[in-house]
């Protein structure tokens, strides 16, 4: 089993970290630069920064904030939100991002995946999929979860891999912020369908939820926000628990 990653997520609105439930009811969770610095020091494997209103407000991701965060951390850093072009991807990578997360723009223009993967390498391109259950399947949503595309999430996951994405950030909108556990059914189906890493997002509330995502649905990484922001779970404790369950983690207890 490959090493599994723990990834805190910074949802950014108006320059502040926020967190809601089912993509709504946002509340302030702190300064993103300070949170990023804390997570880097506490043993997070990577960090995800999502400017959650960038697409809706038709403005670019906050490049200067990306630059400030990158100066404070020494772990891989993924940035997403309103990214629509190769030029914008290049600007963010130059500002310090290691990867970019693309969602609305690649649904509108799937060829952007291929162009960006060819330009910067598949390892730098993360396809973000926001999925909501509709009947017995899941639909892909864009524009910060406000627009149903009608696309089947499983079919779209297979397509983004085929077009050159190096990783999938899979968020269950039904589970987001509920702390009721990841959507293991959705996660397991997409994980068995693709050969690129899948990051589980939406629903983390306990250490057991994170362990289940890896052991039962074979997630390559678990992403969470509020449980880390508000210190409900410490990253070190999560890593120790995962290691005790036989899950390989980076910087295990022997090197803490």
C-alpha positions, -999 to +999 in steps of 0.1 A: +000+000+000+014+034-010+017+061+017-016+079+024-017+116+027-035+140+052-045+172+035-060+202+053-082+224+030-084+262+032-117+274+016-111+311+010-136+339+007-127+376+008-092+367+019-104+347+050-107+309+056-143+299+058-163+267+064-199+258+058-223+228+055-233+215+020-215+245+005-237+269+024-238+288+057-202+299+057-185+309+090-150+324+096-123+299+104-092+322+106-064+337+087-053+315+058-016+324+061-014+315+098-034+283+093-012+272+064+019+278+085+004+259+114-004+229+092+030+228+077+046+227+111+022+201+125+029+175+098+003+179+071+014+162+039+000+188+015-023+218+016-052+227-006-063+263-011-097+269-028-109+304-036-145+292-034-162+323-049-137+330-076-157+314-104-190+328-093-176+363-090-157+359-123-124+370-108-090+353-106-077+334-076-059+357-051-024+353-065-008+375-038-023+354-011-010+323-028+024+339-028+023+348+009+012+313+019+039+296-003+065+316+015+054+302+049+052+265+041+074+237+030+048+211+018+031+207-016+004+233-022-026+230-045-046+261-056-080+262-071-108+286-078-117+304-111-087+292-130-096+293-167-065+294-188-029+282-193-017+317-184-035+317-151-021+283-143+014+295-151+009+326-129-001+305-099+027+280-103+051+309-105+035+323-073+044+292-054+017+266-061+028+231-068-005+220-084-037+236-096-072+223-091-096+228-120-134+223-119-158+246-137-134+255-165-126+219-175-163+210-176-168+239-201-136+231-220-123+196-213-094+202-237-079+225-210-070+194-191-049+181-219-033+215-228-024+221-192-011+186-186+010+188-217+024+222-206+031+216-169+029+178-164+001+157-152+014+159-117+005+196-116-031+191-127-058+181-102-094+176-116-118+187-088-152+169-090-180+182-068-206+154-069-242+153-056-264+122-055-293+121-079-313+089-077-288+060-080-260+081-095-241+113-089-241+145-109-212+169-114-218+204-101-198+235-110-197+272-100-191+265-063-218+238-062-245+261-076-250+246-111-259+210-120-241+201-152-261+168-157-227+150-162-224+116-145-196+118-120-182+084-127-181+090-165-165+124-159-138+109-136-129+085-163-127+113-189-105+136-168-080+108-163-080+100-201-075+137-209-044+139-186-053+149-151-028+135-126-052+134-096-089+137-087-101+158-058-135+142-051-160+161-030-193+147-019-216+178-017-241+157+003-215+150+029-197+184+029-194+199+063-218+173+079-190+154+098-210+122+092-183+104+073-172+103+036-194+090+009-177+056+007-200+043-021-190+072-044-154+072-033-151+034-038-167+034-073-145+062-086-114+048-070-120+014-087-126+031-120-095+052-124-058+046-119-048+081-107-049+091-071-082+101-056-085+125-027-115+120-005-133+152+005-166+160+022-178+145+055-147+140+077-158+142+114-137+116+132-105+097+130-125+066+121-140+083+091-106+090+077-095+054+083-126+041+066-120+062+035-086+046+031-093+010+042-128+006+028-128+029-002-090+029-010-087+067-010-051+079-017-056+109+006-081+124+030-089+160+029-107+179+057-112+215+069-132+223+100-119+193+121-084+207+116-092+244+117-110+241+151-086+215+165-112+188+168-086+164+155-049+169+156-029+158+125-004+140+146-032+120+164-048+111+130-014+099+116-007+078+147-042+062+145-038+054+108-004+039+114-018+017+142-043+004+117-016-006+093-020+024+070+014+038+059+017+075+065+044+100+057+065+110+087+051+083+109+053+082+147+089+072+147+099+105+132+075+129+149 
